[in-house]
Amino acid sequence: MRSFFNVRTDCNETRGRILSNSESTIHASHELDGDTGKLEKYYADWASRYDDDVRSEEYGGPAAIASMALMMAESYLGRSPKTVRVLDAGCGTGLAGIELKAKGFSKIDGFDLSEEMCDIARETGVYDKLAANVDLNVEAEPVFEEKYDLVVCCGVFTLGHVEPVGLRRLASYLNDGGYLVASTRKSYYDGSDFESETARIEADGILERVSTLKDAVYIAEEGAHYWIYRKGAKAS
């Protein structure tokens, strides 16, 4: 697969200090260049330790994105979260799903590339349906037939994982007028063409950017930008 990342992973915040074991594990995942086989193997090995590792690094992304999802449900869709159908795209072990459930969402589906991560997400009991082996770097038919009012995508647009064009694939899961809330780790944003891809998607009438929250809480090492999009009528 073509590598689209042109940024070093030894960012300024980590130079000159020794990384913790959990932080080293997270950084190693950023060096996989979006290679499906490498990502599947890495997360198969990491799945059982993933929650402990990211929590030890103060991973606040799932809570932040769930709060934004609640705002979209109540203030934009004008509905109670319990009536809103949500897709957790790149659900991992279910950390975002747990936060969504705590905010009152009850109709939650999820998918991930890693079968082992999905197995752990299933144990949370918050998902109606889960699917594994979903690769947002590959053009494919949506794994679920349903269309969703909200799609949340946390921790997926990060170094070594999913290309910005994955936004187009996420749009295919939305109802017309539905909303996508996605995070981009700052180092990913700085080293990718995410902004340019957003402009192309808007020009194509697929997604309309509603809002961007810059430099918000994500993980102890660095923050993230959070993006809110509305699906336009041309997307299918």
C-alpha positions in Angstrom: 0.0 0.0 0.0 1.2 3.5 -0.8 2.5 5.3 2.3 1.0 8.8 2.6 2.6 9.7 5.9 5.5 12.1 5.6 6.0 13.0 9.2 8.5 11.6 11.8 7.0 9.9 14.8 9.7 11.1 17.2 7.7 14.4 17.7 9.2 17.2 19.8 7.3 16.2 22.9 9.1 12.8 23.0 12.7 13.8 22.1 15.1 13.6 24.9 13.0 11.5 27.2 12.4 7.8 27.7 8.9 6.6 26.6 6.9 4.4 29.0 6.2 0.9 27.8 2.6 1.8 26.9 3.6 4.9 25.0 6.2 3.0 23.1 3.5 0.5 22.1 1.3 3.3 20.9 4.1 4.9 18.9 5.0 1.5 17.3 1.4 1.3 15.9 2.1 4.7 14.1 4.8 3.1 12.0 2.7 0.6 10.2 2.1 2.7 7.1 -1.6 1.8 6.8 -0.6 -1.8 5.8 -3.6 -4.0 6.5 -1.7 -7.1 7.3 0.6 -5.3 9.7 -2.2 -3.6 11.4 -4.2 -6.8 11.8 -1.3 -8.6 13.3 -0.3 -5.7 15.6 -3.8 -5.3 17.0 -4.2 -9.0 17.4 -1.2 -9.0 19.7 -2.1 -5.8 21.4 -5.8 -6.3 22.0 -5.7 -7.8 25.5 -3.4 -5.0 26.7 -4.9 -2.1 24.7 -7.3 -0.6 27.3 -4.6 -0.6 30.1 -2.0 1.0 27.8 -4.2 3.8 26.5 -5.7 4.6 29.9 -2.3 4.8 31.4 -1.6 7.5 28.8 -4.7 9.5 29.8 -6.7 8.7 26.6 -9.5 11.2 26.6 -10.6 10.9 23.0 -13.6 8.6 23.5 -15.1 10.8 26.2 -14.6 13.9 24.1 -16.1 12.4 21.0 -19.1 11.1 22.9 -19.8 14.6 24.3 -19.7 16.0 20.8 -22.1 13.2 19.6 -24.5 14.2 22.4 -24.4 17.8 21.3 -25.1 16.8 17.7 -28.1 14.6 18.8 -29.7 17.2 21.0 -28.7 20.5 19.3 -28.6 19.6 15.6 -30.8 16.6 15.2 -33.1 17.8 17.9 -33.6 14.4 19.4 -33.0 12.4 22.5 -29.8 10.3 22.2 -31.8 7.1 22.9 -33.6 7.6 19.6 -30.5 8.2 17.5 -28.8 5.3 15.7 -25.0 5.6 16.0 -22.2 3.8 14.2 -18.9 3.6 16.1 -16.4 3.3 13.1 -13.1 1.8 14.2 -14.6 0.9 17.5 -11.6 -1.0 18.8 -12.2 -2.5 22.2 -15.4 -0.4 22.7 -14.1 2.6 24.7 -16.1 5.1 22.7 -19.1 2.8 22.8 -19.0 2.8 26.6 -18.9 6.6 26.6 -21.8 6.8 24.2 -23.9 4.5 26.3 -23.1 6.7 29.4 -24.4 9.7 27.4 -27.7 8.0 26.8 -27.2 6.5 23.4 -28.7 3.0 23.2 -28.8 2.1 19.4 -25.1 1.6 18.8 -23.4 -0.6 16.1 -19.6 -0.8 15.5 -16.9 -2.1 13.3 -13.2 -2.4 13.3 -10.3 -3.9 11.3 -9.3 -6.1 14.1 -11.3 -9.2 15.0 -9.6 -9.5 18.4 -10.5 -5.9 19.3 -14.1 -6.5 18.3 -14.2 -9.6 20.5 -13.4 -7.4 23.5 -15.8 -4.7 22.4 -18.5 -7.4 22.2 -18.0 -8.1 25.9 -19.0 -4.5 26.9 -22.6 -5.3 25.9 -23.1 -1.8 24.5 -23.3 -2.8 20.8 -26.3 -4.1 18.9 -24.1 -5.3 16.0 -20.4 -5.6 15.5 -18.3 -6.4 12.4 -14.6 -7.1 12.1 -12.2 -7.0 9.1 -13.5 -3.6 7.9 -10.7 -1.7 6.2 -11.4 2.0 5.6 -8.4 2.2 3.3 -10.1 -0.1 0.8 -13.1 0.8 -1.4 -15.9 -1.6 -0.5 -19.6 -1.8 0.1 -20.7 -0.8 3.6 -20.6 -3.8 5.9 -24.1 -2.8 7.4 -27.2 -2.1 5.3 -28.4 0.4 7.8 -27.9 4.1 7.5 -27.0 6.1 10.6 -28.0 9.4 12.1 -24.5 9.7 13.6 -21.1 8.2 12.8 -18.3 8.6 15.3 -14.7 7.8 14.5 -12.2 8.1 17.3 -8.5 7.2 17.0 -8.7 6.0 13.4 -7.3 9.0 11.6 -3.9 8.6 13.2 -0.4 8.0 12.0 0.1 4.6 10.2 -3.6 3.8 10.1 -6.3 5.2 7.8 -5.9 7.7 4.9 -8.0 10.9 4.8 -10.0 9.4 1.9 -11.6 7.2 4.5 -13.9 10.1 5.2 -15.7 9.2 1.9 -16.3 5.7 3.1 -17.7 6.9 6.4 -20.1 9.1 4.6 -21.7 6.1 2.9 -23.0 5.0 6.3 -24.9 8.2 7.0 -28.5 9.1 6.4 -29.0 12.3 4.4 -28.6 15.0 6.9 -26.7 12.8 9.3 -23.5 13.8 11.0 -20.0 12.4 11.2 -17.8 13.3 14.2 -14.1 12.3 13.7 -10.8 12.9 15.5 -7.4 13.5 14.0 -4.4 13.3 16.2 -2.4 16.5 15.7 0.7 14.7 14.4 -1.5 13.0 11.8 -3.2 16.2 10.7 0.2 17.9 10.4 1.6 15.1 8.2 -1.3 14.3 6.0 -3.6 16.0 3.4 -6.6 15.8 5.7 -7.5 19.4 5.2 -7.2 19.1 1.4 -9.3 16.0 1.4 -12.0 17.7 3.4 -12.0 20.5 0.8 -12.4 18.0 -2.0 -15.2 16.2 -0.3 -17.0 19.5 0.3 -16.5 20.4 -3.3 -18.0 17.1 -4.4 -21.1 17.7 -2.2 -20.5 14.5 -0.1 -19.9 16.1 3.3 -20.2 19.6 4.6 -17.9 20.7 7.4 -20.1 22.0 10.2 -17.4 22.8 12.8 -13.8 22.0 13.8 -12.6 22.0 17.4 -8.8 22.4 17.3 -6.2 21.4 19.9 -8.7 19.6 22.2 -8.1 16.9 24.7 -7.0 13.5 23.3 -4.1 11.8 25.0 -1.4 13.0 27.4 1.3 13.3 24.7 -0.7 15.6 22.4 -4.1 16.9 21.6 -6.4 16.3 18.6 -8.6 18.2 16.2 -12.3 17.1 16.2 -14.2 17.5 12.9 -18.0 17.6 12.5 -19.5 17.0 9.1 -23.0 16.8 7.7 -23.8 14.5 4.9 -24.9 16.1 1.6 -27.5 14.8 -0.8 -24.9 13.5 -3.3 -23.4 10.9 -1.0 -24.8 7.4 -1.2 
